[in-house]
Amino acid sequence: MHSFSAKYSQFVMPDHINVVGTLFGGQMIAWVDLAAAKVSHRLLKGTDVDGAVTRTIEQVEFKEPVYLGDWVNFTAKVVDIGTTSYKIEVEAYAEGPNSEPRLACVATVVMVSVKKDNNGKYHKMPHGKSL
Ligand SMILES: CC(C)(COP(=O)(O)OP(=O)(O)OC[C@H]1O[C@@H](n2cnc3c(N)ncnc32)[C@H](O)[C@@H]1OP(=O)(O)O)[C@@H](O)C(=O)NCCC(=O)NCCS
């Protein structure tokens, strides 16, 4: 059985902060999408598809606030695979200068593998992968 996973990290800078002084949720979701894109890149290596697009980002839960100067360490894991789609679970652990890593956000991302046609438009295409 294959297992596809990836790690990804981001450092929280002043531009990422919302009006209550914590990490902006939309920024966190963008990073979740990138963590999913990294494991997607690994999954699709050696296949005939041109890449993948995000179809859904579901069950996003912000469990703990994240602060300026924290590192956010993401783990992304493929948990289910269909014909053109696959489901990725992402966990984000925030790590402050004086605190242990804490689970700050979880989300499920569904991506769909695509191929570019002669007009430059992307269409879904089977990836041929399995778990
Ligand atoms: C992704 C896209 C190419 C899919 O094209 P489509 O012809 O509409 O595809 P379908 O609706 O048949 O779905 C394709 C796959 O996604 C799955 N899917 C569709 N909607 C879903 C949902 N809400 N939840 C989970 N899976 C879903 C389908 O079951 C199918 O999976 P399978 O092939 O493994 O059985 C098209 O919807 C698209 O371009 N969306 C925009 C993507 C985008 O711009 N993302 C943001 C930037 S990356």
The ligand as a Tripos MOL2 file, in Angstrom:
@<TRIPOS>MOLECULE
LIG
   48    50     1     0     0
SMALL
NO_CHARGES

@<TRIPOS>ATOM
      1 C1        -12.1090   20.6060  -11.1720 C.3       1 LIG1
      2 C2        -12.8690   20.6140  -12.4990 C.3       1 LIG1
      3 C3        -11.8540   20.5660  -13.6660 C.3       1 LIG1
      4 C4        -13.7280   19.3430  -12.4840 C.3       1 LIG1
      5 O1        -14.4180   19.2790  -13.7090 O.3       1 LIG1
      6 P1        -15.8680   18.5670  -13.8160 P.3       1 LIG1
      7 O2        -15.9420   18.0590  -15.2100 O.co2     1 LIG1
      8 O3        -16.9050   19.4880  -13.3420 O.co2     1 LIG1
      9 O4        -15.6940   17.3360  -12.8200 O.3       1 LIG1
     10 P2        -16.7460   16.4960  -11.9660 P.3       1 LIG1
     11 O5        -17.8210   17.2970  -11.3530 O.co2     1 LIG1
     12 O6        -17.1440   15.3460  -12.8230 O.co2     1 LIG1
     13 O7        -15.8160   16.0010  -10.7830 O.3       1 LIG1
     14 C5        -14.4990   15.4800  -10.9660 C.3       1 LIG1
     15 C6        -14.1680   14.7070   -9.7260 C.3       1 LIG1
     16 O8        -14.3560   15.5240   -8.5510 O.3       1 LIG1
     17 C7        -15.2660   14.8950   -7.6560 C.3       1 LIG1
     18 N1        -16.0790   15.9070   -7.0180 N.ar      1 LIG1
     19 C8        -16.8490   16.8290   -7.6260 C.ar      1 LIG1
     20 N2        -17.4590   17.5920   -6.7080 N.ar      1 LIG1
     21 C9        -17.0430   17.1640   -5.4960 C.ar      1 LIG1
     22 C10       -17.3280   17.5520   -4.1610 C.ar      1 LIG1
     23 N3        -18.1500   18.5660   -3.9020 N.pl3     1 LIG1
     24 N4        -16.7350   16.8760   -3.1580 N.ar      1 LIG1
     25 C11       -15.8780   15.8480   -3.4070 C.ar      1 LIG1
     26 N5        -15.5770   15.4330   -4.6720 N.ar      1 LIG1
     27 C12       -16.1590   16.0810   -5.6880 C.ar      1 LIG1
     28 C13       -16.1050   13.9740   -8.5260 C.3       1 LIG1
     29 O9        -16.6780   12.9270   -7.7630 O.3       1 LIG1
     30 C14       -15.0530   13.4810   -9.5080 C.3       1 LIG1
     31 O10       -14.2230   12.5300   -8.8660 O.3       1 LIG1
     32 P3        -13.7590   11.1140   -9.5360 P.3       1 LIG1
     33 O11       -13.3130   11.3770  -10.9440 O.co2     1 LIG1
     34 O12       -12.5850   10.6810   -8.6740 O.co2     1 LIG1
     35 O13       -14.9060   10.2020   -9.4570 O.co2     1 LIG1
     36 C15       -13.7670   21.8780  -12.6190 C.3       1 LIG1
     37 O14       -14.8090   21.7760  -11.6820 O.3       1 LIG1
     38 C16       -12.9860   23.1590  -12.3600 C.2       1 LIG1
     39 O15       -12.1940   23.5950  -13.2200 O.2       1 LIG1
     40 N6        -13.1940   23.7840  -11.1790 N.am      1 LIG1
     41 C17       -12.4400   24.9850  -10.8180 C.3       1 LIG1
     42 C18       -11.1340   24.6020  -10.1330 C.3       1 LIG1
     43 C19       -10.3860   25.8060   -9.6410 C.2       1 LIG1
     44 O16       -10.3170   26.8240  -10.3220 O.2       1 LIG1
     45 N7         -9.8320   25.7060   -8.4260 N.am      1 LIG1
     46 C20        -9.2080   26.8010   -7.7500 C.3       1 LIG1
     47 C21        -7.8440   27.0800   -8.2200 C.3       1 LIG1
     48 S1         -6.7420   25.7070   -8.1370 S.3       1 LIG1
@<TRIPOS>BOND
     1     1     2 1
     2     2     3 1
     3     2     4 1
     4     2    36 1
     5     4     5 1
     6     5     6 1
     7     6     7 2
     8     6     8 1
     9     6     9 1
    10     9    10 1
    11    10    11 2
    12    10    12 1
    13    10    13 1
    14    13    14 1
    15    14    15 1
    16    15    16 1
    17    15    30 1
    18    16    17 1
    19    17    18 1
    20    17    28 1
    21    18    19 ar
    22    18    27 ar
    23    19    20 ar
    24    20    21 ar
    25    21    22 ar
    26    21    27 ar
    27    22    23 1
    28    22    24 ar
    29    24    25 ar
    30    25    26 ar
    31    26    27 ar
    32    28    29 1
    33    28    30 1
    34    30    31 1
    35    31    32 1
    36    32    33 2
    37    32    34 1
    38    32    35 1
    39    36    37 1
    40    36    38 1
    41    38    39 2
    42    38    40 1
    43    40    41 1
    44    41    42 1
    45    42    43 1
    46    43    44 2
    47    43    45 1
    48    45    46 1
    49    46    47 1
    50    47    48 1
@<TRIPOS>SUBSTRUCTURE
     1 LIG1         1 GROUP 0 **** ****
